[in-house]
Amino acid sequence: MKKIIFYILGLVFITSCKEESWKDSEQQKFIKDCIQASNGAEGSKEICECGLQKAMENFKTKKEAEQAIQKMSEKEIMLMYEDCLDFQHDHHYH
């Protein structure tokens, strides 16, 4: 399941709107696309929101994120988002 969500987060970057900045509409689309791609799996909203925050921390613009994600290996994508699964796990059981 973890591998699938990481893959989905990477795909959302590649397939979402190609704008030059992190506009509110882009952020909302990222979350919506991510949740849809995960088929609404338990905890997906929190993981997708965390994924967006990680992306915004790591990349200045949407375009920069898309270019970088396309060049990243699956392992690199997983490492970038591993805190998101820890966050979801910690909050799910408390």
CNS distance restraints for C-alpha pairs under 8 A (distance, minus, plus):
assign (resid   1 and name CA) (resid   5 and name CA) 6.39 0.50 0.50
assign (resid   2 and name CA) (resid   6 and name CA) 6.29 0.50 0.50
assign (resid   2 and name CA) (resid  85 and name CA) 7.46 0.50 0.50
assign (resid   3 and name CA) (resid   7 and name CA) 6.17 0.50 0.50
assign (resid   3 and name CA) (resid  78 and name CA) 7.41 0.50 0.50
assign (resid   4 and name CA) (resid   8 and name CA) 6.11 0.50 0.50
assign (resid   4 and name CA) (resid  38 and name CA) 7.84 0.50 0.50
assign (resid   5 and name CA) (resid   9 and name CA) 6.17 0.50 0.50
assign (resid   5 and name CA) (resid  38 and name CA) 6.54 0.50 0.50
assign (resid   5 and name CA) (resid  44 and name CA) 7.98 0.50 0.50
assign (resid   6 and name CA) (resid  10 and name CA) 6.40 0.50 0.50
assign (resid   6 and name CA) (resid  74 and name CA) 7.91 0.50 0.50
assign (resid   6 and name CA) (resid  77 and name CA) 6.59 0.50 0.50
assign (resid   6 and name CA) (resid  78 and name CA) 5.61 0.50 0.50
assign (resid   6 and name CA) (resid  81 and name CA) 6.87 0.50 0.50
assign (resid   7 and name CA) (resid  11 and name CA) 6.22 0.50 0.50
assign (resid   7 and name CA) (resid  74 and name CA) 7.10 0.50 0.50
assign (resid   7 and name CA) (resid  77 and name CA) 7.65 0.50 0.50
assign (resid   7 and name CA) (resid  78 and name CA) 7.95 0.50 0.50
assign (resid   8 and name CA) (resid  12 and name CA) 6.06 0.50 0.50
assign (resid   8 and name CA) (resid  34 and name CA) 6.43 0.50 0.50
assign (resid   8 and name CA) (resid  37 and name CA) 6.30 0.50 0.50
assign (resid   8 and name CA) (resid  38 and name CA) 6.85 0.50 0.50
assign (resid   9 and name CA) (resid  13 and name CA) 6.70 0.50 0.50
assign (resid   9 and name CA) (resid  34 and name CA) 6.23 0.50 0.50
assign (resid   9 and name CA) (resid  48 and name CA) 7.18 0.50 0.50
assign (resid   9 and name CA) (resid  51 and name CA) 6.83 0.50 0.50
assign (resid  10 and name CA) (resid  14 and name CA) 6.72 0.50 0.50
assign (resid  10 and name CA) (resid  69 and name CA) 6.28 0.50 0.50
assign (resid  10 and name CA) (resid  70 and name CA) 7.93 0.50 0.50
assign (resid  10 and name CA) (resid  77 and name CA) 6.84 0.50 0.50
assign (resid  11 and name CA) (resid  15 and name CA) 6.05 0.50 0.50
assign (resid  12 and name CA) (resid  16 and name CA) 5.66 0.50 0.50
assign (resid  12 and name CA) (resid  30 and name CA) 6.35 0.50 0.50
assign (resid  12 and name CA) (resid  33 and name CA) 6.34 0.50 0.50
assign (resid  12 and name CA) (resid  34 and name CA) 5.98 0.50 0.50
assign (resid  13 and name CA) (resid  30 and name CA) 7.44 0.50 0.50
assign (resid  13 and name CA) (resid  65 and name CA) 7.00 0.50 0.50
assign (resid  13 and name CA) (resid  66 and name CA) 5.39 0.50 0.50
assign (resid  13 and name CA) (resid  69 and name CA) 7.06 0.50 0.50
assign (resid  14 and name CA) (resid  66 and name CA) 5.46 0.50 0.50
assign (resid  14 and name CA) (resid  69 and name CA) 7.37 0.50 0.50
assign (resid  14 and name CA) (resid  70 and name CA) 6.92 0.50 0.50
assign (resid  16 and name CA) (resid  26 and name CA) 7.86 0.50 0.50
assign (resid  16 and name CA) (resid  29 and name CA) 7.19 0.50 0.50
assign (resid  16 and name CA) (resid  30 and name CA) 6.68 0.50 0.50
assign (resid  16 and name CA) (resid  33 and name CA) 7.65 0.50 0.50
assign (resid  17 and name CA) (resid  26 and name CA) 6.87 0.50 0.50
assign (resid  17 and name CA) (resid  29 and name CA) 7.98 0.50 0.50
assign (resid  18 and name CA) (resid  62 and name CA) 6.85 0.50 0.50
assign (resid  18 and name CA) (resid  63 and name CA) 6.31 0.50 0.50
assign (resid  19 and name CA) (resid  26 and name CA) 7.87 0.50 0.50
assign (resid  19 and name CA) (resid  62 and name CA) 6.10 0.50 0.50
assign (resid  19 and name CA) (resid  63 and name CA) 6.38 0.50 0.50
assign (resid  20 and name CA) (resid  61 and name CA) 5.78 0.50 0.50
assign (resid  20 and name CA) (resid  62 and name CA) 5.66 0.50 0.50
assign (resid  20 and name CA) (resid  63 and name CA) 5.54 0.50 0.50
assign (resid  21 and name CA) (resid  60 and name CA) 7.39 0.50 0.50
assign (resid  21 and name CA) (resid  61 and name CA) 4.47 0.50 0.50
assign (resid  21 and name CA) (resid  62 and name CA) 5.16 0.50 0.50
assign (resid  21 and name CA) (resid  63 and name CA) 7.22 0.50 0.50
assign (resid  22 and name CA) (resid  26 and name CA) 6.08 0.50 0.50
assign (resid  22 and name CA) (resid  27 and name CA) 6.54 0.50 0.50
assign (resid  22 and name CA) (resid  56 and name CA) 7.40 0.50 0.50
assign (resid  22 and name CA) (resid  60 and name CA) 7.91 0.50 0.50
assign (resid  22 and name CA) (resid  61 and name CA) 5.88 0.50 0.50
assign (resid  22 and name CA) (resid  62 and name CA) 5.68 0.50 0.50
assign (resid  23 and name CA) (resid  27 and name CA) 6.34 0.50 0.50
assign (resid  24 and name CA) (resid  28 and name CA) 6.21 0.50 0.50
assign (resid  25 and name CA) (resid  29 and name CA) 6.10 0.50 0.50
assign (resid  26 and name CA) (resid  30 and name CA) 6.03 0.50 0.50
assign (resid  27 and name CA) (resid  31 and name CA) 6.38 0.50 0.50
assign (resid  27 and name CA) (resid  52 and name CA) 7.08 0.50 0.50
assign (resid  28 and name CA) (resid  32 and name CA) 6.11 0.50 0.50
assign (resid  29 and name CA) (resid  33 and name CA) 5.86 0.50 0.50
assign (resid  30 and name CA) (resid  34 and name CA) 5.96 0.50 0.50
assign (resid  30 and name CA) (resid  48 and name CA) 7.89 0.50 0.50
assign (resid  30 and name CA) (resid  52 and name CA) 7.10 0.50 0.50
assign (resid  31 and name CA) (resid  35 and name CA) 6.14 0.50 0.50
assign (resid  31 and name CA) (resid  45 and name CA) 7.20 0.50 0.50
assign (resid  31 and name CA) (resid  48 and name CA) 5.65 0.50 0.50
assign (resid  31 and name CA) (resid  49 and name CA) 6.18 0.50 0.50
assign (resid  31 and name CA) (resid  52 and name CA) 7.26 0.50 0.50
assign (resid  32 and name CA) (resid  36 and name CA) 6.14 0.50 0.50
assign (resid  33 and name CA) (resid  37 and name CA) 5.96 0.50 0.50
assign (resid  34 and name CA) (resid  38 and name CA) 6.25 0.50 0.50
assign (resid  34 and name CA) (resid  44 and name CA) 7.81 0.50 0.50
assign (resid  34 and name CA) (resid  48 and name CA) 5.93 0.50 0.50
assign (resid  35 and name CA) (resid  39 and name CA) 6.36 0.50 0.50
assign (resid  35 and name CA) (resid  40 and name CA) 5.41 0.50 0.50
assign (resid  35 and name CA) (resid  41 and name CA) 7.68 0.50 0.50
assign (resid  35 and name CA) (resid  44 and name CA) 5.81 0.50 0.50
assign (resid  35 and name CA) (resid  45 and name CA) 5.98 0.50 0.50
assign (resid  35 and name CA) (resid  48 and name CA) 6.72 0.50 0.50
assign (resid  36 and name CA) (resid  40 and name CA) 6.04 0.50 0.50
assign (resid  38 and name CA) (resid  44 and name CA) 6.71 0.50 0.50
assign (resid  40 and name CA) (resid  44 and name CA) 6.13 0.50 0.50
assign (resid  40 and name CA) (resid  45 and name CA) 7.73 0.50 0.50
assign (resid  43 and name CA) (resid  47 and name CA) 6.25 0.50 0.50
assign (resid  43 and name CA) (resid  88 and name CA) 6.35 0.50 0.50
assign (resid  43 and name CA) (resid  92 and name CA) 7.66 0.50 0.50
assign (resid  44 and name CA) (resid  48 and name CA) 5.84 0.50 0.50
assign (resid  45 and name CA) (resid  49 and name CA) 6.10 0.50 0.50
assign (resid  46 and name CA) (resid  50 and name CA) 6.11 0.50 0.50
assign (resid  46 and name CA) (resid  84 and name CA) 7.96 0.50 0.50
assign (resid  46 and name CA) (resid  88 and name CA) 6.41 0.50 0.50
assign (resid  47 and name CA) (resid  51 and name CA) 6.01 0.50 0.50
assign (resid  47 and name CA) (resid  84 and name CA) 5.43 0.50 0.50
assign (resid  47 and name CA) (resid  85 and name CA) 6.39 0.50 0.50
assign (resid  47 and name CA) (resid  87 and name CA) 7.77 0.50 0.50
assign (resid  47 and name CA) (resid  88 and name CA) 6.23 0.50 0.50
assign (resid  48 and name CA) (resid  52 and name CA) 6.19 0.50 0.50
assign (resid  49 and name CA) (resid  53 and name CA) 6.38 0.50 0.50
assign (resid  50 and name CA) (resid  54 and name CA) 6.21 0.50 0.50
assign (resid  50 and name CA) (resid  84 and name CA) 5.41 0.50 0.50
assign (resid  51 and name CA) (resid  55 and name CA) 6.15 0.50 0.50
assign (resid  51 and name CA) (resid  81 and name CA) 6.18 0.50 0.50
assign (resid  51 and name CA) (resid  84 and name CA) 6.40 0.50 0.50
assign (resid  52 and name CA) (resid  56 and name CA) 6.14 0.50 0.50
assign (resid  53 and name CA) (resid  57 and name CA) 6.11 0.50 0.50
assign (resid  54 and name CA) (resid  58 and name CA) 6.15 0.50 0.50
assign (resid  54 and name CA) (resid  80 and name CA) 7.35 0.50 0.50
assign (resid  54 and name CA) (resid  81 and name CA) 6.98 0.50 0.50
assign (resid  55 and name CA) (resid  59 and name CA) 5.87 0.50 0.50
assign (resid  55 and name CA) (resid  65 and name CA) 6.86 0.50 0.50
assign (resid  56 and name CA) (resid  60 and name CA) 6.50 0.50 0.50
assign (resid  56 and name CA) (resid  61 and name CA) 7.58 0.50 0.50
assign (resid  58 and name CA) (resid  65 and name CA) 7.82 0.50 0.50
assign (resid  59 and name CA) (resid  64 and name CA) 6.00 0.50 0.50
assign (resid  59 and name CA) (resid  65 and name CA) 5.34 0.50 0.50
assign (resid  60 and name CA) (resid  64 and name CA) 6.70 0.50 0.50
assign (resid  60 and name CA) (resid  65 and name CA) 7.63 0.50 0.50
assign (resid  61 and name CA) (resid  65 and name CA) 6.36 0.50 0.50
assign (resid  62 and name CA) (resid  66 and name CA) 6.25 0.50 0.50
assign (resid  63 and name CA) (resid  67 and name CA) 6.26 0.50 0.50
assign (resid  64 and name CA) (resid  68 and name CA) 6.16 0.50 0.50
assign (resid  65 and name CA) (resid  69 and name CA) 5.98 0.50 0.50
assign (resid  66 and name CA) (resid  70 and name CA) 6.20 0.50 0.50
assign (resid  67 and name CA) (resid  71 and name CA) 6.72 0.50 0.50
assign (resid  68 and name CA) (resid  72 and name CA) 6.35 0.50 0.50
assign (resid  69 and name CA) (resid  77 and name CA) 7.35 0.50 0.50
assign (resid  72 and name CA) (resid  76 and name CA) 5.83 0.50 0.50
assign (resid  72 and name CA) (resid  77 and name CA) 6.41 0.50 0.50
assign (resid  73 and name CA) (resid  77 and name CA) 6.38 0.50 0.50
assign (resid  74 and name CA) (resid  78 and name CA) 6.16 0.50 0.50
assign (resid  75 and name CA) (resid  79 and name CA) 6.18 0.50 0.50
assign (resid  76 and name CA) (resid  80 and name CA) 6.24 0.50 0.50
assign (resid  77 and name CA) (resid  81 and name CA) 6.43 0.50 0.50
assign (resid  78 and name CA) (resid  82 and name CA) 5.78 0.50 0.50
assign (resid  81 and name CA) (resid  85 and name CA) 7.20 0.50 0.50
assign (resid  82 and name CA) (resid  86 and name CA) 6.57 0.50 0.50
assign (resid  83 and name CA) (resid  87 and name CA) 6.02 0.50 0.50
assign (resid  84 and name CA) (resid  88 and name CA) 6.21 0.50 0.50
assign (resid  85 and name CA) (resid  89 and name CA) 6.00 0.50 0.50
assign (resid  86 and name CA) (resid  90 and name CA) 6.01 0.50 0.50
assign (resid  87 and name CA) (resid  91 and name CA) 6.21 0.50 0.50
assign (resid  88 and name CA) (resid  92 and name CA) 5.90 0.50 0.50
assign (resid  89 and name CA) (resid  93 and name CA) 6.62 0.50 0.50
assign (resid  90 and name CA) (resid  94 and name CA) 6.68 0.50 0.50
